Amino acid sequence: MTQTIATRFRRLKRTAALRAMVQENTVTPADLIWPVFVTNGTQTRTAIPSMPGVERMSVDLVVAAAKEAHGLGIPAICLFPYTDPALKTQGCEEAWNPDNLSNRATSAIKDAVPEIAVMTDVALDPYNINGHDGIVRDGVIVNDESVEALVKMALAQAAAGADILGPSDMMDGRIGAMRAALEGEGHKDTAILSYAAKYASAFYGPFRDAVGASGALVGDKKTYQMNPGNADEALRLVARDLEEGADMVMVKPGMPYLDICRAVKDGFGAPTFAYQVSGEYAMLMAAGAQGWLDEDAVMMESLIAFKRAGCDGVLTYFAPRVARLLNG
């Protein structure tokens, strides 16, 4: 006698149409922020060997990339400069130069594609001769002096037209200081997406190659970035940054910290983002190049994982590739 099975989960897996109807989480181009690297020159592209398919681009080509992103439905592009080593100093003064690479790129994008949101990085490592996110004095990354520098950097970026500031430095008190300065200088509509839970991770190596910070870095960043063994601290940091005026928060890296993404979203309900960092990208691309993984399949599966973990969006180097795939 055939047993009657009342609940057959396979019924809703039988066809693509049925599977689509009951899918709980989806990825769209609107979920993506595309990080891009800016370099000097005109019509200049420089490959980044540790990030296959990713290039440093001159400002004119970054503008073209922003137009492409907007056409694909990607709502935001995030800028990271490759600074001439001759401009790197102990005091990081180039960081708030209104004519630095990041600010020139921001202005050019907003002139050409005003509809796309421009996000900028607020940290001193691209401008620091020591490679750190804060100012170094006698071998110590000093907090309060760094915050003063970061505020000047944030104001210069807002004046250049940045829609979203991304403080990635992890100095204490920087969100409150930036928010107060932005309000005081008339940049009340400039949003802050705080790197609230940024871990001292080994997954950042290719990024440091891309911005030219790896060779300059003296020591490590464990005195200001998070210990990978900590979870409760991440929630305390998110709470603090939201109280100080952050509009959105980020967890970085992404895939190794999906538990943190879920806890942040459940705990605060604030717009929550993850950064699929350079090391995550490089791993998937390297395995794909060897034929060990299906690149498109693991790319999409990784992004679904972020959405399932509660993220509202993801910074990912895959963004244009994902958007093209989704757009058919």
N, C-alpha and C positions, 0 to 999 in steps of 0.2 A: 504494500500500500504506500502511495506517495504521501510524504508528510506535507502538511500545509504550513507554509512559512508566511506569516502575516506581514512581517517587516523585511522587505528585500531592498537593501541599500543599492543594489545593482540596477534597480529599475530606473533610477535617475542618473545612472552613468551610461545608459545604453547608447545614446546618440550625442553628438556635439551640441545639438540644440538644447537637449535636456540638461546637459552638464553646464551650459552657459546660463540657463535659467536659474540654477540653484547655487551658482558660484558665490561664495560669501565675500571675497575680496578681489578687487581688480586693480590693474595698473593702467593709467591713462597718461598721455603726454603732460597733462596739467599737474601730475604728481612730481615732476622732475625739475631739478635745478642743475644746470650744466656748468661745472667748473672748467675754466679755460686759463691758459698761461699766456701772459703777454710779454713780448720782448721788443727790443729796439729795432729800428729799421723800417723798410717799406717793402711790401711783397716778400716778406721773410718768413720762412717756416723752418723750424729746427726740430728734428725728431728727438724724442726722449726714449733712449734705448730700453730703460726699465719699465716703460709704459707703452707697449706696442700700440700704434694707431693714434697716440696722443702727441701733439706737437706744441711747441711754443710758437706763437703767432704775433706778428707785428700788429700795431693798432688798426691799420686798414683792414687786415684779414680778420681781426677780432670783430670789427664792425660787420663784415660779411658773415661771420659765424653767427652773430646776434640776429641778423636778418634771416638766416637759415633757421635758427632756433624758433623765432617768432612764427615763421611759416609752417613749422612742424607742430605748433601748438605748445611749445615749451614756454612756460611763463617767466622764467628767470634765468639769468646767466651770472656766474660768480667769477670774479677776476682775481688772479694771482700773478704778481709781477716777477719777472726774472731781472733783478736789479744788477746793473753794472757793478762789479766788485769795487771799482774805484769810488763809488758813491756810498759804500758801507762804512760806517763810523761807530765809535763807542756810543755816541749820543743819539744815533739813528735819525739825524735831522732830515734826511731825504723822505722819511715816512710822512711828513706833513708838508712837503713841498707841493704847492698847488699844481705844479707842472710835472709831477712825477708820472711814471708810466701808468700806474693804476688810475690816477685822476684824469690823465689825457684820454685813456680808453673809455672811462665812464662818460666823460663829456661827449666824446665822439659817438658812442652808442646812443646816448639819449638824444642827440641831434638827429641821428639817422633812423633810429627805431624807437621812438618815445614810448611805444606801447609795451615794450619788454621791460621787466624789472631788472635793474642792475644791483647785484649784491657785491659788496667788497669785503676784503679780509682786514680786520683790525688786529694786527700783531706786528711786532718789530723785527721778527726773524729775517724777512727779506732785505732789511736795511741795516742789520746789526753785524758788525765785524766779528762778533762772537757766535753768531748763529742762533741766539736765544730770542724768545718771544718778549723778553723784558730787558731792561738795561742792566748791564753787569758792572758791579763795583767791587774790586778786590776779590773776584771770584764768586761773588754772591749776586743772584738775580734780585735786585731791589724792587720792592713792590710799589711803594707810593710814588717814587720818581718815575717808574714805568707807567703808572696810571696817568700821571700828568702828561707824559709823551703820547700815550694812547688817546687821550682826550683831544689833543691837538690834531692827531691823525684822523680821528673820527670827524672832527669839524671840517677838515679839509676835504674829506671824502663826501660829506653831506653837501658842501658848497659846490663840489664838482657835479652833483646831481644824483648821487647814489640813492636808491630807493630803500635798500636794506643794508645795514651795517652788520657784519659778522665778527664780533669780538672773539678771537680764538686763542687769546693769550693766557687765560686762566689766572690773571692777577686778581687779588681780592679787592672788591669795591669798585671795579672798573665800570660795571653796568650803571650803578647809581651816578657815578661821576659823569659818564657819557650822557646819560639821560638829562641830567641837570644842565650840562653845557649845551646840548642840542636845544632844549627848551629856551635857554637864555639867549641863544643866537638865532632864534626864529626858525629852527628846523624841527618844528613840532610834529610834522608828518613823517619824518624819517624813522623807519622801523628798525628795531634791533632784534636780530636772530642770534641769540647768545649760544656759543659753544659752552653750554652749562656743564655737561658731563663729558669732558675730554680727557681720555686716558693716556697715560705715558706708555704708548704702544709701540711695538716693533713693526707694526703694519704701515708706518709712515715713510719708510725709506725711499721709495720711488718718488714721492712728492718732494722730499728734500733735494733729490737730484734735479727735479723739474724747476725748482725756484733757486737753485744754486746755494742752498743752505747746508747741505750735508758736509761739504768740505770745510766749511767755516765753523761748524758746531764744536764748541769746547765743552766736554762733559756731556751730561744728559739733562733731561727736563723733568726729572722725578721730584724736584722740590716744589713744582707748581702744577704739573699735570697729575691726574688721578692715578692711584694705585689700582692696577687691574683686579686685585683681590677684593675691592670694596664696592658695595652696592648701596648701602644705606647712605653713604656720603653723597652719592650721586643725587639722591632725592633732596638732601639738605641743600646742595648747591643749586638745584633747579628752583627750590622754594625761595632761596635768597635772590637769585637773578630775577625771578618774576616779581618779587617784592620791590626790587630796585628799579623796575621799569622795563624789563625785557618783554617784547611782544610775542616772541616765539622762542623755543628752546631746541637744542640739538644734542644728540648723543653721537660720540665719535670715538673709535671706529663704529661701524655698523653691525655687520653680521656676527662678530664674536660677542656683541653686547645687546642682542635682541631682548634679553630678559630685562635690561635696563630701559629699553624703549617701551616695553609693555608696562613696566612699573611707573614710568614717568607719565604716560598717557592716562593710565588708570588713576594715578594719584592726584593729577592736577587738571586734566582735561584741557590743557593749553595746546595750541598748535605745536606739534612735536615732529621734529625732523631727525633723520639719521644721515651720516656721511658715509657712503660706500667708498672707503679711502683707497689710496693708490695701491697699497699692498693687496687689498681684496681684488681690485681690478687686475693687477699684474698676475695674481695666481690663476684667476679664471682664464685670462688670455694665454698664459704659458701652457696650461693644460689643454686648452683648445688647439694651440699651435702644434702640440704633440699628437693631436687626434685622440686624446684620452677623454675629453668631454665635448659635448655638443655646445659650442659657444652660445648660440642664440637661446638654447633651451635653459642652460644654467644661468644666463643673464636674466631671463625673465623669471625664473624660479627664485633667484635671489631677491628680486624686487618685490615679488609677491610676499616673500617672507617679511620684508619691512612693513608692508601694508597690514599683514596679519598680526604683526607685533604692535600695531596701533599707530604707526607713523602716518602723518598727513602728507609727507613728501620725502624725497630722497635726493641728496646731492650725489650725482654719479657721472663718471666719465663716459658711461654708456649712453647718456641721455639722447643724443641725436640718432644713434643706432636703434635704440628702443623705440623712439618716436616714429622713425621710418617704418619699422616693423609693424607697429600698431596701426599706422596709417595705411598700411598695405602698399 
